[in-house]
């Protein structure tokens, strides 16, 4: 899918130099950059969530059962 992105002249110049050095198209360099950015930001989500229940006295399955018990009608 095509998209339009406006970049400052300094970034365009640096991008031109990089494309020339690597003998790669601008589109390919941008695809790689976006891919790396997404990968680094998505993997950070998991790292922040890892171990959230570590200091809880109630384990996750017991907590889930407790929450579901609230749904039942007496």
C-alpha positions as CSV (number, residue, x, y, z in Angstrom):
1,X,0.0,0.0,0.0
2,X,1.3,3.4,-0.8
3,X,1.4,6.2,1.7
4,X,2.6,9.8,1.6
5,X,5.0,11.0,4.3
6,X,6.5,14.5,4.6
7,X,10.1,14.5,5.8
8,X,12.3,17.5,6.7
9,X,15.0,18.3,4.2
10,X,17.7,17.1,6.7
11,X,16.1,13.6,6.9
12,X,15.7,13.5,3.1
13,X,19.4,14.3,2.6
14,X,20.5,11.7,5.1
15,X,18.1,9.2,3.5
16,X,19.6,10.0,0.1
17,X,23.1,9.3,1.4
18,X,22.1,6.1,3.0
19,X,20.4,4.9,-0.1
20,X,23.5,5.7,-2.2
21,X,25.8,3.9,0.3
22,X,23.6,0.8,0.5
23,X,22.6,0.9,-3.2
24,X,19.0,0.4,-2.0
25,X,15.8,2.2,-2.9
26,X,14.3,4.8,-0.6
27,X,11.1,2.7,-0.3
28,X,13.1,-0.3,0.9
29,X,15.0,1.7,3.5
30,X,11.8,3.2,4.8
31,X,10.1,-0.2,5.0
32,X,13.0,-1.6,7.0
33,X,12.9,1.4,9.3
34,X,9.2,1.1,9.9
35,X,9.6,-2.7,10.5
36,X,12.3,-2.1,13.1
37,X,10.3,0.6,14.8
38,X,7.2,-1.6,15.0
39,X,9.2,-4.6,16.3
40,X,10.9,-2.6,19.0
41,X,7.7,-1.1,20.2
42,X,5.6,-4.2,20.1
43,X,8.2,-6.3,22.0
44,X,8.4,-3.6,24.7
45,X,4.7,-4.2,25.5
46,X,5.4,-7.8,26.5
47,X,8.4,-6.9,28.6
48,X,6.5,-4.4,30.6
49,X,3.6,-6.9,31.2
50,X,5.9,-9.8,32.2
51,X,5.7,-10.6,35.9
52,X,2.8,-8.4,36.7
53,X,1.3,-11.1,39.0
54,X,4.7,-11.8,40.7
55,X,3.9,-9.9,43.9
56,X,0.2,-10.8,44.1
57,X,-0.9,-13.1,46.8
58,X,-3.7,-14.4,44.6
59,X,-2.8,-16.4,41.5
60,X,-4.3,-15.4,38.2
61,X,-6.6,-18.5,37.9
62,X,-8.0,-17.9,41.4
63,X,-8.6,-14.2,40.5
64,X,-10.3,-15.2,37.3
65,X,-12.6,-17.6,39.2
66,X,-13.4,-14.9,41.7
67,X,-14.4,-12.4,39.0
68,X,-16.5,-15.0,37.2
69,X,-18.3,-15.8,40.4
70,X,-19.6,-12.2,40.5
71,X,-21.5,-13.0,37.3
72,X,-23.5,-15.9,38.7
73,X,-27.0,-15.3,39.9
74,X,-27.8,-16.4,43.4
